[in-house]
């Protein structure tokens, strides 16, 4: 990850943006979350798809294009 991307991620986090990381994807891609910039164990959700569905059902706006 380059410094420009690190700066962008840090800025978004400082503004309250939360990055959820899908554990299913980590396992499927054989990725160790420790190697991902700024990711903490608390950022990992079991299923990104189900997380989006839960948020959509609890009042959050969801962009179906993403």
C-alpha positions in Angstrom: 0.0 0.0 0.0 1.4 3.4 -1.0 1.6 6.4 1.3 -1.1 8.3 -0.6 -3.6 5.4 0.1 -2.5 5.2 3.7 -3.1 8.9 4.1 -6.6 8.6 2.5 -7.5 5.6 4.8 -6.3 7.4 7.9 -8.2 10.6 7.0 -11.4 8.6 6.5 -11.0 6.8 9.8 -10.4 10.1 11.6 -13.7 11.3 10.1 -15.5 8.4 11.6 -15.6 6.0 8.6 -15.7 2.4 9.6 -14.1 -0.3 7.4 -15.6 -3.7 7.9 -13.6 -6.6 6.5 -15.4 -9.8 5.4 -14.0 -12.9 7.1 -15.4 -15.1 4.3 -13.3 -13.2 1.8 -10.2 -13.4 4.0 -10.5 -17.2 4.2 -11.3 -17.7 0.5 -8.3 -15.6 -0.5 -6.1 -17.0 2.2 -5.3 -13.6 3.5 -4.0 -12.8 7.0 -5.8 -9.7 8.3 -2.6 -8.8 10.2 -1.1 -7.9 6.8 -3.8 -5.4 5.9 -3.1 -1.7 6.6 -4.8 -0.5 9.8 -7.1 -3.5 10.2 -7.9 -4.5 13.7 -9.6 -7.7 14.8 -12.7 -5.8 15.7 -13.0 -4.6 12.0 -13.7 -8.2 10.9 -17.3 -9.3 10.3 -18.2 -12.9 9.6 -19.9 -12.1 6.3 -19.7 -8.8 4.4 -22.9 -9.7 2.5 -24.9 -10.4 5.7 -23.4 -7.2 7.3 -24.8 -5.1 4.5 -28.2 -6.8 4.7 -28.3 -6.3 8.5 -27.4 -2.6 8.1 -30.0 -2.2 5.4 -32.7 -3.7 7.7 -31.7 -1.4 10.5 -32.1 2.0 8.8 -28.8 2.4 6.9 -28.9 3.5 3.3 -27.3 0.9 1.1 -26.0 1.5 -2.5 -27.0 -1.6 -4.5 -24.4 -0.8 -7.1 -21.6 -1.7 -4.7 
